[in-house]
Amino acid sequence: PDGELRTEEGLEARARAMLDDERAIDGVKSFFRQWLDLDRMGTLSKSEEMFPEFDGEVATNLRASIEAFIEHVYWEGDGRLDTLLLGSFMFVNEDLAEIYGIDGVSGDAFQRVEVDASERRGLLTHPGLMALYAKDDSSDPIHRGLFVRTRLLCQELPDPPNDVDLVIPPPQPGQSTRERFAEHTANPRCAQCHQLVDPIGFGFENYDAIGRFRTMDNGVE
């Protein structure tokens, strides 16, 4: 009716009616697929030497786990942002439960399980997202930090200078990922951007390249 959307009540009623349409579910799934770049899960691989338990099926299951979590928050749970970011639960099947140290899960069906809130909370520490924003053999504080800066905080960062060496040195015995990336903030030409990215990325260092919780990195706490 004319003028329906000119009132707060009318606008809310129309929005709720749209959310009751099954197409809203597809719309939300499409948003998160693009926002999180979930299509990359289809080609996600890890070092067979370091992570022999990780393969294409695990990657597929991790994507399904992320999608199940999002769908639950939006359509079955309270739909709140703090639940999306801080919820202490996830969805796993038996294969994922075994890899990520979760007891009491059997079968192929995904089940909601509570996780240790001191180790993992919400979407940003979901093992699938941590695996997606990691290298094949190690964690990746740069891209994890960039994800938060660009996809969550909506901040644009300039491209690195053309003459800066972008190759990260290979890990040395007893050297943590944090120590490997220290050059970024030590070099003034790199620090301008990396001081905005690396500290955020280092906040995810409790998660290895496949998103498992850890307290040691290459023998270093």
BELFEN-V305933 format. One record per pair of residues at least 24 apart in sequence whose ideal C-beta (glycine too) atoms are under 10 Angstrom apart, sorted by sequence separation. I is the first residue (numbers start at 1). GAP is how many residues later the second one is. If there is no record, write none. Layout:
i=I gap=GAP
i=I gap=GAP
//
This chain:
i=38 gap=24
i=39 gap=24
i=66 gap=24
i=67 gap=24
i=68 gap=24
i=89 gap=24
i=90 gap=24
i=124 gap=24
i=142 gap=24
i=160 gap=24
i=166 gap=24
i=177 gap=24
i=178 gap=24
i=38 gap=25
i=41 gap=25
i=65 gap=25
i=66 gap=25
i=68 gap=25
i=89 gap=25
i=90 gap=25
i=164 gap=25
i=165 gap=25
i=177 gap=25
i=65 gap=26
i=88 gap=26
i=89 gap=26
i=142 gap=26
i=163 gap=26
i=164 gap=26
i=176 gap=26
i=36 gap=27
i=64 gap=27
i=65 gap=27
i=87 gap=27
i=88 gap=27
i=100 gap=27
i=178 gap=27
i=38 gap=28
i=64 gap=28
i=65 gap=28
i=87 gap=28
i=88 gap=28
i=89 gap=28
i=99 gap=28
i=124 gap=28
i=140 gap=28
i=161 gap=28
i=177 gap=28
i=38 gap=29
i=64 gap=29
i=88 gap=29
i=123 gap=29
i=160 gap=29
i=161 gap=29
i=176 gap=29
i=33 gap=30
i=36 gap=30
i=61 gap=30
i=62 gap=30
i=87 gap=30
i=88 gap=30
i=90 gap=30
i=138 gap=30
i=160 gap=30
i=36 gap=31
i=61 gap=31
i=65 gap=31
i=86 gap=31
i=88 gap=31
i=89 gap=31
i=90 gap=31
i=96 gap=31
i=161 gap=31
i=177 gap=31
i=38 gap=32
i=61 gap=32
i=64 gap=32
i=88 gap=32
i=89 gap=32
i=90 gap=32
i=96 gap=32
i=138 gap=32
i=160 gap=32
i=161 gap=32
i=177 gap=32
i=33 gap=33
i=61 gap=33
i=87 gap=33
i=88 gap=33
i=89 gap=33
i=90 gap=33
i=135 gap=33
i=137 gap=33
i=138 gap=33
i=160 gap=33
i=32 gap=34
i=33 gap=34
i=36 gap=34
i=61 gap=34
i=62 gap=34
i=87 gap=34
i=88 gap=34
i=137 gap=34
i=158 gap=34
i=159 gap=34
i=160 gap=34
i=32 gap=35
i=61 gap=35
i=65 gap=35
i=86 gap=35
i=87 gap=35
i=90 gap=35
i=91 gap=35
i=92 gap=35
i=157 gap=35
i=158 gap=35
i=76 gap=36
i=85 gap=36
i=86 gap=36
i=87 gap=36
i=90 gap=36
i=141 gap=36
i=145 gap=36
i=157 gap=36
i=32 gap=37
i=33 gap=37
i=58 gap=37
i=62 gap=37
i=85 gap=37
i=86 gap=37
i=90 gap=37
i=139 gap=37
i=140 gap=37
i=141 gap=37
i=157 gap=37
i=180 gap=37
i=29 gap=38
i=32 gap=38
i=57 gap=38
i=58 gap=38
i=61 gap=38
i=62 gap=38
i=72 gap=38
i=84 gap=38
i=85 gap=38
i=86 gap=38
i=90 gap=38
i=139 gap=38
i=179 gap=38
i=180 gap=38
i=28 gap=39
i=31 gap=39
i=32 gap=39
i=83 gap=39
i=84 gap=39
i=85 gap=39
i=86 gap=39
i=87 gap=39
i=138 gap=39
i=139 gap=39
i=141 gap=39
i=142 gap=39
i=157 gap=39
i=178 gap=39
i=179 gap=39
i=72 gap=40
i=82 gap=40
i=83 gap=40
i=84 gap=40
i=85 gap=40
i=141 gap=40
i=157 gap=40
i=176 gap=40
i=177 gap=40
i=29 gap=41
i=58 gap=41
i=69 gap=41
i=81 gap=41
i=140 gap=41
i=155 gap=41
i=176 gap=41
i=177 gap=41
i=179 gap=41
i=28 gap=42
i=29 gap=42
i=32 gap=42
i=53 gap=42
i=68 gap=42
i=135 gap=42
i=138 gap=42
i=139 gap=42
i=142 gap=42
i=155 gap=42
i=175 gap=42
i=176 gap=42
i=178 gap=42
i=28 gap=43
i=67 gap=43
i=68 gap=43
i=69 gap=43
i=141 gap=43
i=153 gap=43
i=175 gap=43
i=176 gap=43
i=177 gap=43
i=68 gap=44
i=149 gap=44
i=174 gap=44
i=175 gap=44
i=176 gap=44
i=28 gap=45
i=29 gap=45
i=53 gap=45
i=54 gap=45
i=65 gap=45
i=173 gap=45
i=174 gap=45
i=175 gap=45
i=176 gap=45
i=25 gap=46
i=28 gap=46
i=53 gap=46
i=64 gap=46
i=171 gap=46
i=172 gap=46
i=173 gap=46
i=174 gap=46
i=28 gap=47
i=61 gap=47
i=146 gap=47
i=149 gap=47
i=150 gap=47
i=153 gap=47
i=171 gap=47
i=51 gap=48
i=145 gap=48
i=149 gap=48
i=152 gap=48
i=25 gap=49
i=61 gap=49
i=73 gap=49
i=145 gap=49
i=148 gap=49
i=24 gap=50
i=25 gap=50
i=73 gap=50
i=146 gap=50
i=147 gap=50
i=24 gap=51
i=142 gap=51
i=145 gap=51
i=146 gap=51
i=149 gap=51
i=32 gap=52
i=142 gap=52
i=145 gap=52
i=146 gap=52
i=148 gap=52
i=149 gap=52
i=69 gap=53
i=70 gap=53
i=141 gap=53
i=144 gap=53
i=145 gap=53
i=147 gap=53
i=148 gap=53
i=69 gap=54
i=143 gap=54
i=144 gap=54
i=145 gap=54
i=146 gap=54
i=147 gap=54
i=19 gap=55
i=142 gap=55
i=145 gap=55
i=146 gap=55
i=148 gap=55
i=19 gap=56
i=70 gap=56
i=141 gap=56
i=142 gap=56
i=144 gap=56
i=145 gap=56
i=148 gap=56
i=66 gap=57
i=69 gap=57
i=141 gap=57
i=144 gap=57
i=145 gap=57
i=147 gap=57
i=141 gap=58
i=142 gap=58
i=143 gap=58
i=144 gap=58
i=145 gap=58
i=69 gap=59
i=141 gap=59
i=142 gap=59
i=144 gap=59
i=145 gap=59
i=19 gap=60
i=66 gap=60
i=141 gap=60
i=144 gap=60
i=65 gap=61
i=66 gap=61
i=67 gap=61
i=140 gap=61
i=141 gap=61
i=144 gap=61
i=65 gap=62
i=66 gap=62
i=139 gap=62
i=141 gap=62
i=65 gap=63
i=66 gap=63
i=139 gap=63
i=141 gap=63
i=144 gap=63
i=62 gap=64
i=64 gap=64
i=140 gap=64
i=141 gap=64
i=62 gap=65
i=63 gap=65
i=139 gap=65
i=62 gap=66
i=66 gap=66
i=139 gap=66
i=61 gap=67
i=62 gap=67
i=85 gap=67
i=139 gap=67
i=62 gap=68
i=133 gap=68
i=139 gap=68
i=58 gap=69
i=59 gap=69
i=62 gap=69
i=63 gap=69
i=139 gap=69
i=140 gap=69
i=58 gap=70
i=62 gap=70
i=134 gap=70
i=138 gap=70
i=139 gap=70
i=133 gap=71
i=137 gap=71
i=138 gap=71
i=139 gap=71
i=59 gap=72
i=137 gap=72
i=139 gap=72
i=58 gap=73
i=59 gap=73
i=134 gap=73
i=136 gap=73
i=130 gap=74
i=133 gap=74
i=134 gap=74
i=135 gap=74
i=136 gap=74
i=129 gap=75
i=134 gap=75
i=139 gap=75
i=130 gap=76
i=131 gap=76
i=133 gap=76
i=134 gap=76
i=54 gap=77
i=130 gap=77
i=131 gap=77
i=134 gap=77
i=125 gap=78
i=129 gap=78
i=130 gap=78
i=131 gap=78
i=133 gap=78
i=139 gap=78
i=124 gap=79
i=125 gap=79
i=130 gap=79
i=131 gap=79
i=132 gap=79
i=138 gap=79
i=51 gap=80
i=124 gap=80
i=127 gap=80
i=130 gap=80
i=131 gap=80
i=138 gap=80
i=125 gap=81
i=126 gap=81
i=127 gap=81
i=130 gap=81
i=131 gap=81
i=54 gap=82
i=125 gap=82
i=128 gap=82
i=129 gap=82
i=130 gap=82
i=127 gap=83
i=128 gap=83
i=130 gap=83
i=44 gap=84
i=127 gap=84
i=46 gap=85
i=51 gap=85
i=126 gap=85
i=127 gap=85
i=50 gap=86
i=51 gap=86
i=120 gap=86
i=125 gap=86
i=127 gap=86
i=36 gap=87
i=41 gap=87
i=44 gap=87
i=50 gap=87
i=119 gap=87
i=120 gap=87
i=41 gap=88
i=44 gap=88
i=46 gap=88
i=47 gap=88
i=48 gap=88
i=49 gap=88
i=50 gap=88
i=119 gap=88
i=125 gap=88
i=46 gap=89
i=47 gap=89
i=36 gap=90
i=38 gap=90
i=41 gap=90
i=44 gap=90
i=46 gap=90
i=47 gap=90
i=32 gap=91
i=38 gap=91
i=41 gap=91
i=45 gap=91
i=46 gap=91
i=47 gap=91
i=120 gap=91
i=36 gap=92
i=37 gap=92
i=40 gap=92
i=44 gap=92
i=46 gap=92
i=120 gap=92
i=36 gap=93
i=40 gap=93
i=119 gap=93
i=120 gap=93
i=38 gap=94
i=119 gap=94
i=37 gap=95
i=118 gap=95
i=119 gap=95
i=36 gap=96
i=37 gap=96
i=119 gap=96
i=36 gap=97
i=116 gap=97
i=115 gap=98
i=37 gap=110
i=100 gap=110
i=36 gap=111
i=99 gap=111
i=100 gap=111
i=101 gap=111
i=35 gap=112
i=99 gap=112
i=100 gap=112
i=101 gap=112
i=99 gap=113
i=100 gap=113
i=37 gap=114
i=36 gap=115
i=35 gap=116
i=34 gap=117
i=35 gap=117
i=62 gap=148
i=62 gap=149
i=59 gap=151
i=58 gap=152
i=54 gap=155
i=54 gap=156
i=51 gap=157
i=53 gap=157
i=54 gap=157
i=50 gap=158
i=51 gap=158
i=54 gap=158
i=50 gap=159
i=51 gap=159
i=53 gap=159
i=50 gap=160
i=51 gap=161
i=46 gap=162
i=47 gap=162
i=46 gap=163
i=47 gap=163
i=46 gap=164
i=44 gap=166
//
